[in-house]
Each structure stands twice: as structure tokens, then as C-alpha cells.
Amino acid sequence: MTLEELVGNIRPLLPDPVDELQVAAVLESQGVTDEGAADVYGMADVFELAHHVYAALTPTEPPAPPPPRPARPWWADVMHGLLYLMPSAVYPAVYAVLGGPDMLRGLVFATTAGWVWGAGSSWVGHRLTGAGATRMAARALVLLGAGGFALAFAGALLILRWYGGGVELVLFVLAQTGFQVASGILLFHRREVLLLVAMLPACLFGVMHLMSGYADEVVPPVLVAGVFSVGLALTAAYRTSRVPGNDPGKVPPARALALGALPSTAYAALCAAFLLHTDVRYVMGPVDLAVGVTPLVVGMGAVEWRVHRLFDQAGELLQRCATPTLFDRAVWRLLLRELALCLLVLGALALVLLAALRWSGALTVHGALLIDAHVVLGGAFFLGFVLIRTGGPGWAVGCLAVVLPVDVVLVGATAGDPSRYGDVPVFLGCCAALAVLLLAALRRSVGQVRHYR
């Protein structure tokens, strides 16, 4: 038997040998002795023969690395802000039907519930995907979306019970919830274009309503287009969630998923409370205050994009930095640079809005301060996203849990004369304080190498 034939006989028994000693043990189990190694193969003993067999069994070249995942296009994240803003094209028509108070109650409830519920659902989806249960993650998002509808319906009935209203209010809450459920699923699967296409009819009819001077006869087509767009988005979300195949990974138990989602859900609830505690006062107020949140909404996609880029660049830094200390300093500089870029983008959007308000004669000092506050809050949201991925949601929850009560107390103390808008500078100061607290929390976690491996 030649050496090549011997290797061919050993390969099925030992396809991935650990070392030469393991090969020698297999050779001896097959009856190869020192005498046989010398007489047949010209080797000194079995161990020398094992050395040559091991070399033949082990590939001379390392296996080719798996192909890299396709880079996520930057515009896919940046357009999130536009997608978040699209339902607002229908709001004037909803206002014409419901009136200010009912629309405000429905909008605040649906937005808050969708934000909080969506944060928990997204965490569950990403946790299942990370465990290799991609198909289960898609199904879980659909089931949790159905739960979100049940929550929205129950909340709408409670609003009717406490404040009055009609079936139109319930339909508005369900439609707003439908958009949030569909957008959460489609953005999870990175199908932003589908969501954009689905919401185009609502936006086009909303623009027609605006161009008509908010004519009453245009209201019904706008509402029909809005319902049609939400239906399209939900259909696209359901079809996208039909992932074929089986999950090779191990599905975590439902209790572990529910408990794991609580911190992210709590953080989303605190974010919603902090933002809406001030903004809800001005939804039906002066125009410059009512639109103060616009730069934040439009710019949230850019904020998410820079979070992803920060972690991509940190992974590259990991290959270049020789020591953990150098890496920590480099990542800290990177964080500050990305924060500055986020503030620059949000500030540019704010300048456009300020210029438009100034040109129309609607800009006031308090409106400008509220717009600036949302720019600062966008920077804080960026820091919060990074902190959650490096230090866990507990630290982010703690920072908001400190700032939110201060905001509530100070706003209550300045509420004596609503015409002075004392809550606006309070909100600006609390946004700045939140950003400082998040930066301090990040100083201990963002430079740890384990977050970027």
C-alpha cells in the first residue's frame, strides 16, 4: 500500500485531525506498527509516518473566508426620517373630521403606545435573529404586531369612555398603529422602499389637500388614500415576514424574551414621556412651536446611519490599534466626531425650518429655542443608541430617569403664566443635561474592545 492509499484509508476515519499524535493513534488502531512503517513506507517508526500522514490530511491553505455581507446603503437609514414623517400628510384631513382635542388624544396615545411596543418587539426580533431563529423572528414580529393592534383598540375604547368621541377616533388610532406596526416590520427586514411606495398614495392626496387650501371636499379622498396606504403597508409587511425554511438556531424561551425586552421597552417609554411632555402642549399651538420637532423626526434616519457607521469604523480601528488604551482613545475621538456630525445634520435641517418660518413671519424666540432643543435631543438620542449597544439599556434608562423628573418639576414650577412659554428653555436645558449624562456613562463603556469583535 502506498502512502497516498494509506492517507485515503485514514481520511474517512479522521477528516479533521487535531495533531500528529491523534494520527499515530489511529494508525496503530489500524494495525500499523513500527516494523510496518519501516518496511512498507521507509519510516523510522509510526510517529514519523504519522507526521507525513498528518501533513497530507491537513490543508496546506486556510479555507477561504466567507464572503462579506453586502454593505448596507447609507440612504436606507437616512430615509427613515422621511418615512416617519409621511403619515403627517394626512393629519390635516383627520383634524377636519375629529377636531383638535380628539385628534390630539388619539395621536399621542397611538404614537406613545406604538413607540414603546415597537421597541420591545424590535428587541425580540433582533434577539431571535442573533440566536439563528430568523424565521421565528419574522413570525414573532407579526404576532407582536397583532398584540399592538389589540392594545391600540383597548386604548381607543378607554379614550372614548373617559373623554368621548366616536368611531372615527377608534379608526384613526388603529390606522396610526397599523402604520407603526408595518413600518417596524418592514424596517426590521430592511424593506424601506416597500414602505415608501405603500405610503405614496396618502402623501400625494395629502399634498393635494394642502394645495387646495384644505378644501372640505378633498378630505374624504385623503382619508381613503390614508387607509389604502396603511393597508398596502400591512400587506407588504405580512408578505415580507413569510420567511421560508427552518431555523437552525435554538429559540430562547418566551419568558426570557419578555424579561429581556423590558429594559428597551422602559427606555422607549421614558424617551416618549420626555419628548411628549413638552411637545404635546404645542401640537395645536403657534406654528413655529407646533413644527419644532420636525428636524428631529426628519433627521432620525441620519442619526441611525451614523450609529451604524460608528460601529463599522470602530471595527476597523480594532485592527489598527496595538493596545486597548490606544483603541479606547481612538473610539472616544470617533464618538465625539460622529456626535458632532449628527448635530451638524440636525442643525442644517433646523436652519432650513428657521429660515422658512422667518420668511413667513411665524418665527418667535420660543419657537427657535424649541427647534434648538430638538436638535440637542437628537444628539442625545444618538448617544443613547450607542450606550445601549455598549453599556446596555440600564445606563440609558438611568440617565433618563434622572432627567425626566427634573423636567417635570421645573415645567410645573414655570407653568404659572403659559403665555411666557417657560417650559421651552427648561426643555432645552434638560436635553443638554441628558446629553452630558449619556456622554459620562459612555466614557466607561464605549472604549471596551469586546463590543466590536
matplotlib code that plots the C-alpha trace (Angstrom):
import matplotlib.pyplot as plt

x = [0.0, 1.4, 1.4, -1.3, -3.5, -2.9, -3.9, -7.1, -8.0, -7.3, -9.2, -12.8, -11.8, -10.1, -11.3, -10.1, -7.1, -6.1, -2.4, 0.1, -0.4, -4.0, -3.0, -0.5, -3.1, -5.5, -2.6, -1.9, -5.6, -5.5, -2.6, 0.3, 3.4, 6.9, 8.2, 5.4, 6.2, 9.9, 9.4, 6.5, 6.9, 10.6, 9.9, 11.8, 8.6, 4.8, 5.3, 7.4, 4.7, 2.0, 3.9, 3.6, 0.0, -1.0, 0.6, -1.4, -4.7, -4.3, -5.0, -1.9, -4.0, -6.5, -10.1, -11.4, -13.2, -17.0, -18.0, -18.6, -22.1, -23.2, -22.7, -25.9, -26.5, -26.4, -29.6, -31.6, -31.0, -31.2, -34.6, -36.1, -36.7, -38.8, -40.7, -41.5, -42.9, -45.1, -48.3, -48.4, -49.6, -53.0, -53.2, -54.9, -57.8, -58.0, -58.1, -61.0, -63.0, -62.1, -61.3, -58.2, -58.8, -59.9, -57.1, -54.5, -55.6, -55.6, -52.3, -50.5, -51.8, -51.1, -47.6, -46.6, -48.0, -46.5, -43.1, -43.0, -44.5, -42.3, -39.1, -39.9, -40.9, -37.7, -35.6, -37.3, -36.8, -33.1, -32.6, -34.2, -32.2, -29.0, -29.8, -30.2, -34.0, -34.6, -38.0, -39.2, -38.1, -40.3, -43.3, -42.8, -42.9, -46.2, -47.7, -46.5, -47.9, -51.3, -50.8, -50.1, -53.4, -55.3, -53.5, -54.4, -58.1, -58.4, -56.7, -59.1, -62.1, -60.7, -60.3, -63.9, -65.0, -63.2, -63.2, -65.9, -65.5, -66.8, -65.9, -63.7, -61.3, -61.0, -60.3, -57.7, -55.9, -56.0, -54.7, -51.8, -51.0, -51.2, -48.6, -46.3, -46.6, -46.0, -43.0, -41.5, -41.6, -40.5, -37.6, -36.6, -36.3, -34.7, -37.5, -37.6, -38.5, -41.7, -42.8, -42.1, -44.1, -47.0, -47.3, -47.1, -50.9, -51.5, -48.8, -49.9, -53.5, -52.3, -50.3, -53.5, -55.3, -52.7, -52.7, -56.5, -56.3, -57.6, -60.9, -63.5, -64.4, -60.9, -61.0, -62.8, -60.3, -57.4, -58.8, -59.5, -55.9, -54.6, -56.4, -55.4, -51.7, -51.8, -53.4, -50.7, -48.0, -49.5, -49.8, -46.2, -45.1, -47.0, -45.7, -42.1, -42.5, -43.1, -39.5, -39.1, -37.1, -36.4, -34.4, -31.1, -30.7, -32.1, -35.2, -34.9, -37.9, -40.7, -40.2, -36.5, -37.6, -40.2, -37.8, -35.0, -37.2, -38.2, -35.2, -35.5, -39.2, -38.6, -36.1, -38.6, -41.3, -39.0, -38.0, -41.6, -42.6, -39.6, -40.3, -44.1, -44.2, -43.3, -44.3, -47.9, -48.6, -47.9, -49.3, -52.3, -50.3, -48.4, -47.0, -43.3, -43.8, -46.0, -43.4, -40.4, -40.0, -39.7, -35.8, -35.6, -38.1, -36.6, -33.0, -33.5, -32.6, -29.2, -28.8, -29.3, -27.0, -24.1, -24.6, -24.1, -21.1, -19.6, -19.5, -18.2, -15.4, -14.7, -14.2, -11.7, -9.9, -9.7, -7.4, -5.1, -4.7, -1.9, -3.2, -6.5, -5.5, -4.9, -8.2, -10.1, -8.7, -9.4, -13.0, -13.7, -12.5, -14.6, -17.7, -17.2, -16.7, -19.9, -21.8, -20.7, -21.7, -25.2, -25.6, -24.4, -27.0, -29.8, -28.7, -28.8, -32.4, -33.2, -31.7, -33.9, -37.0, -36.0, -35.4, -38.9, -40.5, -38.7, -39.6, -43.3, -43.2, -44.1, -40.8, -40.6, -37.8, -39.5, -40.1, -36.4, -35.5, -37.8, -36.3, -32.8, -33.9, -34.9, -31.5, -29.8, -32.2, -31.3, -27.6, -28.8, -30.7, -27.5, -25.6, -28.4, -28.3, -24.5, -24.8, -27.4, -25.1, -22.0, -23.2, -26.7, -30.1, -29.8, -27.4, -29.6, -32.7, -30.9, -29.9, -33.5, -34.8, -32.7, -33.6, -37.3, -38.4, -36.3, -38.0, -41.5, -40.8, -39.3, -42.0, -44.6, -42.8, -42.9, -46.5, -48.0, -48.1, -48.5, -48.0, -44.4, -43.5, -41.3, -41.2, -39.3, -36.0, -36.4, -36.8, -33.7, -31.6, -32.8, -31.9, -28.4, -28.2, -29.3, -26.6, -24.0, -25.1, -25.1, -21.6, -20.4, -21.9, -20.3, -16.9, -16.7, -18.1, -17.5, -13.8, -14.2, -12.8, -15.4, -18.2, -16.7, -15.4]
y = [0.0, 3.4, 6.4, 8.0, 4.9, 4.9, 8.6, 7.7, 5.0, 7.2, 10.3, 8.9, 7.9, 11.2, 14.0, 16.8, 15.6, 17.6, 16.7, 14.1, 12.1, 11.5, 10.3, 7.9, 6.5, 5.9, 4.2, 1.9, 1.0, 0.0, -2.4, -0.2, -1.0, 0.5, -2.5, -2.0, 1.7, 0.9, -2.0, -0.6, 3.2, 3.6, 5.5, 5.1, 4.4, 5.1, 8.6, 9.6, 8.0, 9.9, 13.2, 12.6, 11.4, 14.4, 16.8, 15.1, 15.3, 18.9, 21.5, 23.5, 26.6, 28.0, 27.9, 30.9, 33.3, 33.6, 36.4, 39.7, 40.8, 43.4, 46.9, 48.5, 51.5, 54.8, 56.1, 53.2, 54.5, 58.2, 57.8, 56.6, 60.2, 60.8, 57.6, 58.6, 61.9, 60.6, 59.9, 63.6, 64.4, 63.0, 64.8, 67.9, 65.8, 63.9, 67.2, 68.3, 65.2, 64.7, 68.2, 69.3, 67.6, 64.2, 64.0, 65.1, 62.4, 59.7, 60.8, 61.0, 57.6, 55.8, 57.3, 56.5, 53.0, 52.3, 53.6, 51.6, 48.4, 48.7, 49.0, 45.7, 43.9, 45.0, 43.8, 40.4, 40.2, 41.0, 38.6, 35.7, 36.6, 36.7, 33.2, 31.9, 31.8, 34.0, 32.5, 32.6, 36.3, 37.2, 35.3, 36.9, 40.4, 39.6, 38.2, 41.1, 43.4, 41.8, 42.3, 46.0, 46.3, 44.8, 47.3, 50.2, 49.1, 48.8, 52.2, 53.8, 52.4, 53.9, 57.3, 57.1, 56.1, 58.9, 61.8, 60.9, 60.8, 58.5, 55.5, 57.9, 58.2, 54.5, 54.2, 56.9, 55.1, 51.8, 53.4, 55.1, 51.9, 50.0, 52.3, 51.9, 48.1, 47.9, 50.3, 48.3, 45.1, 46.4, 48.4, 45.3, 43.4, 46.4, 47.0, 50.7, 51.1, 49.0, 51.2, 54.3, 53.0, 52.0, 55.4, 57.4, 57.5, 59.0, 61.6, 62.6, 63.1, 65.0, 67.3, 67.8, 68.7, 71.3, 72.8, 73.1, 75.3, 72.5, 72.3, 70.2, 68.2, 66.9, 65.4, 62.1, 61.1, 61.9, 59.7, 56.9, 57.2, 57.1, 53.9, 52.4, 53.2, 51.6, 48.5, 48.3, 48.7, 46.0, 43.6, 44.2, 43.7, 40.4, 39.1, 40.1, 38.2, 34.9, 33.6, 30.1, 27.3, 26.1, 27.7, 26.0, 28.0, 27.4, 29.6, 31.3, 30.7, 33.1, 34.2, 35.1, 37.1, 39.0, 39.8, 40.7, 43.2, 45.1, 47.4, 48.5, 49.0, 51.1, 53.3, 53.9, 54.8, 57.3, 58.8, 59.2, 60.7, 63.2, 64.2, 64.4, 66.1, 69.3, 68.8, 67.8, 71.3, 72.8, 70.4, 72.7, 75.8, 78.5, 77.2, 77.6, 75.6, 73.0, 72.1, 72.3, 68.6, 68.4, 68.5, 65.7, 63.5, 64.1, 63.7, 60.5, 58.4, 60.2, 59.6, 55.9, 55.9, 57.4, 54.9, 52.1, 53.9, 54.4, 50.6, 49.9, 52.3, 51.0, 47.6, 49.0, 50.8, 47.5, 46.1, 49.1, 49.9, 48.0, 48.3, 48.6, 52.0, 53.4, 51.8, 53.5, 56.9, 56.4, 55.3, 58.2, 60.6, 58.8, 59.1, 62.8, 63.2, 61.3, 63.2, 66.5, 65.2, 64.3, 67.7, 69.3, 67.4, 68.1, 71.8, 72.1, 70.8, 73.2, 76.2, 75.4, 75.3, 78.5, 80.3, 79.2, 80.4, 83.7, 84.3, 83.6, 85.8, 83.0, 82.6, 83.6, 83.4, 80.5, 78.7, 78.9, 77.6, 74.7, 73.8, 74.0, 71.8, 69.1, 69.3, 68.8, 65.9, 64.3, 64.3, 62.7, 60.0, 59.2, 58.8, 56.7, 54.3, 53.9, 53.4, 50.7, 48.8, 49.2, 49.6, 48.1, 49.8, 50.1, 53.0, 54.8, 54.2, 55.6, 58.8, 59.5, 58.5, 61.3, 64.0, 63.4, 64.1, 67.3, 68.4, 67.6, 69.5, 72.6, 72.7, 72.6, 75.4, 77.6, 76.8, 79.9, 82.0, 79.8, 82.8, 83.1, 79.6, 78.9, 75.2, 75.7, 76.8, 74.2, 71.5, 72.8, 72.7, 69.2, 67.9, 69.3, 67.7, 64.4, 64.5, 65.3, 62.4, 60.0, 61.1, 60.5, 57.0, 56.2, 57.2, 53.9, 51.6, 52.8, 52.0, 48.4, 46.1, 43.3, 45.4, 45.5, 41.9]
z = [0.0, -1.0, 1.3, -0.8, -0.4, 3.3, 3.5, 1.5, 4.0, 7.1, 5.8, 6.4, 9.9, 10.7, 8.4, 10.7, 12.8, 15.9, 15.8, 14.8, 18.0, 17.1, 13.6, 15.2, 17.5, 14.5, 12.5, 15.4, 15.8, 12.1, 12.7, 11.6, 13.7, 13.8, 11.7, 9.2, 9.0, 8.3, 5.9, 3.8, 3.9, 4.8, 8.0, 11.3, 13.3, 13.4, 14.6, 11.6, 9.4, 11.3, 10.6, 6.8, 7.0, 9.1, 6.6, 3.8, 5.8, 6.8, 4.0, 3.1, 2.6, 5.0, 3.9, 2.1, 4.4, 3.9, 1.5, 3.3, 3.9, 1.4, 2.7, 3.9, 1.7, 3.6, 2.1, 3.6, 7.1, 6.1, 4.5, 7.8, 8.9, 5.7, 6.3, 9.9, 8.7, 5.8, 7.9, 8.9, 5.3, 6.3, 9.7, 8.4, 7.0, 10.2, 12.1, 9.9, 10.9, 14.6, 15.7, 17.7, 21.1, 19.9, 17.3, 19.8, 22.3, 19.6, 18.1, 21.5, 22.6, 19.3, 18.9, 22.5, 22.5, 19.1, 20.1, 23.3, 21.9, 18.8, 20.9, 22.7, 19.5, 17.8, 20.7, 20.5, 16.7, 16.9, 19.8, 17.9, 14.8, 16.8, 18.0, 14.5, 14.6, 11.6, 10.7, 14.3, 14.5, 11.5, 12.9, 16.3, 14.8, 13.2, 16.4, 18.4, 15.8, 16.3, 20.0, 19.3, 17.5, 20.4, 22.7, 20.4, 20.2, 24.0, 24.5, 22.0, 23.8, 27.1, 25.4, 24.3, 27.8, 29.5, 27.0, 24.5, 20.7, 18.0, 15.8, 13.8, 16.7, 17.0, 13.3, 13.5, 16.4, 14.5, 11.3, 13.1, 14.9, 11.6, 10.1, 13.1, 13.0, 9.3, 9.4, 12.3, 10.4, 7.1, 8.5, 10.5, 7.2, 5.5, 3.1, 3.3, -0.4, 0.1, 2.9, 0.8, -2.1, 0.1, 1.7, -1.5, -2.1, 1.3, 0.8, -2.7, -1.6, 1.4, -0.8, -2.9, 0.2, 1.1, -2.4, -2.3, 0.7, 2.9, 1.0, 2.7, -0.4, -0.6, 2.9, 2.1, -0.7, 1.6, 4.3, 1.8, 0.5, 4.0, 4.8, 1.5, 2.1, 5.6, 4.1, 1.5, 4.1, 6.3, 3.3, 2.4, 6.0, 6.2, 2.9, 3.9, 7.1, 5.3, 5.7, 4.2, 5.7, 9.2, 12.0, 12.8, 16.0, 19.4, 20.2, 23.6, 25.9, 25.8, 29.4, 28.8, 25.7, 27.7, 30.5, 28.1, 26.3, 29.4, 29.6, 26.0, 26.5, 29.6, 27.7, 24.9, 27.4, 29.1, 25.8, 24.7, 28.0, 27.9, 24.3, 24.5, 27.9, 26.2, 22.6, 23.3, 24.6, 21.2, 18.7, 18.3, 19.2, 17.3, 14.1, 15.0, 18.2, 16.5, 14.0, 16.4, 16.4, 12.6, 12.3, 14.9, 13.0, 9.6, 10.9, 12.9, 9.9, 9.7, 13.4, 13.0, 10.0, 12.0, 14.8, 12.3, 10.8, 14.3, 14.9, 11.4, 11.9, 15.4, 14.0, 11.6, 14.4, 16.3, 13.5, 13.6, 17.3, 19.0, 22.6, 24.3, 25.7, 22.1, 21.0, 23.8, 22.9, 19.2, 19.8, 22.1, 19.5, 16.9, 19.1, 19.5, 15.8, 15.0, 17.6, 16.0, 12.6, 13.9, 15.4, 12.1, 10.1, 12.5, 12.8, 9.0, 8.9, 11.7, 9.8, 6.8, 9.0, 10.8, 7.5, 6.3, 9.5, 9.4, 5.8, 6.6, 9.7, 12.1, 13.9, 17.6, 20.1, 21.9, 18.6, 17.8, 21.3, 20.9, 17.5, 19.0, 21.9, 19.4, 17.7, 21.1, 21.8, 18.5, 19.7, 23.0, 21.1, 19.1, 22.4, 23.8, 20.9, 21.3, 25.0, 24.7, 22.4, 24.6, 28.1, 28.0, 28.2, 32.0, 31.9, 29.3, 31.4, 34.5, 32.7, 31.5, 34.9, 36.4, 33.8, 33.3, 36.9, 36.9, 33.7, 35.1, 38.3, 36.6, 34.0, 36.8, 38.5, 35.4, 34.4, 36.1, 33.0, 29.9, 27.6, 28.7, 27.5, 30.4, 29.7, 26.4, 27.9, 30.7, 28.0, 26.2, 29.4, 30.2, 26.7, 27.2, 30.7, 29.2, 26.6, 29.2, 31.4, 28.5, 27.5, 31.0, 31.0, 27.6, 28.9, 30.8, 28.1, 24.6, 24.5, 25.6, 22.8, 23.4, 21.9, 18.5, 17.9]

ax = plt.figure().add_subplot(projection="3d")
ax.plot(x, y, z, "-o")
ax.set_aspect("equal")
plt.show()
